[in-house]
Amino acid sequence: MILVDSHVHTRFSSDGKDPVRDIVAEAKAKGLYYLATTDHLDYDLKFGHNRSPIPWKHIDLDAYKAEWEESAAALEREGSPLKFRFGIEAGFSPEPQVIERYQELFERMRFDVVVNSVHFVNGWDVYFPNAFFFKSRRRMYGDYLDLVLKSLDAPYEYDIVAHIGYVTRNAPYKKKVLEYADFPEKFDAILHGIIERGKALEVNTHTSLFPTEEILRKYYDYGGRKLSFGSDSHHAELCKDYEKTCAMLRGIGFTHFSVFNAHREELIPI
């Protein structure tokens, strides 16, 4: 089995734990073929009309790049077969000032892979309980899916659509799971939109499976074949549930993961 992980955080993310070299060491120990570090770039919070209930450490991009390059150079000296790529997770928000900042950055700093994600709904990160205060399940989940759909039209370069279903992770509702039947039109628009734009849908195993197997089956039925695997690791958990997830995906009919180098796709057998 060929191990790949396209969504991994280091100490340069506000919620990351480990230096780049430790993550690379774990990847080598586990025998990964491909590893992309994709630290949080939170322009959605820094420049958008969004708020956090806790202090937030924004990424030092130059320091992140320097530490990544140090590890990449060490791998090259060793003659390591690990394909190690420089990535970022760009938190989407539709405000023009956020979009412009991403466009400016991606013109001057090149990444191998960009993960497009939605964390903030109605001004708050849905990781935190206050995002859900006085809001119904239908409103929150519907607003979240609307933002995911908007994010597909981000005018900057990205490769992967991340963790669809993130809004459910810490949701306080009796029924937490987000099902296709709740918003069939919204899900159809998102899944067809990913396919039409040639993007990769992420299979994220950080906590629950995002998206659910039901949504993955819909994606396959609609002709979607581009998948990315992401453990969303924040501390020593590369390729979490990889074998189990691959078995499930093969059962649906998927045959390959997509990984990226300078935004160029490589297909890896599942």
Disulfide bonds with the S-S distance in Angstrom:
none
